[in-house]
Amino acid sequence: MSVDLSRTRWRKSSRSNTGSSGNCVEVSFAATMTAVRDSKQPEGPVLVFSTAQWRRFLDAARRGALG
């Protein structure tokens, strides 16, 4: 599946520049999808999730079910 992200507005966490770990991601929200990319490689690969998939991911993270 190909998604046009040319007009996507990316957001980076305000905490992304803290520390020296370099673990920074950017996220973009649209009506039907959420896109995630590595802020250090903005031209690199992008993960695209449906709104429902993203919601399930956030729910799992909040429950501590990912680690």
Rosetta blueprint (number, residue, H / E / L):
1 M L
2 S L
3 V L
4 D L
5 L L
6 S L
7 R L
8 T L
9 R L
10 W L
11 R E
12 K E
13 S L
14 S L
15 R L
16 S L
17 N L
18 T L
19 G L
20 S L
21 S L
22 G L
23 N L
24 C L
25 V E
26 E E
27 V E
28 S E
29 F E
30 A L
31 A L
32 T L
33 M E
34 T E
35 A E
36 V E
37 R E
38 D E
39 S L
40 K L
41 Q L
42 P L
43 E L
44 G L
45 P L
46 V E
47 L E
48 V E
49 F E
50 S E
51 T H
52 A H
53 Q H
54 W H
55 R H
56 R H
57 F H
58 L H
59 D H
60 A H
61 A H
62 R H
63 R H
64 G L
65 A L
66 L L
67 G L
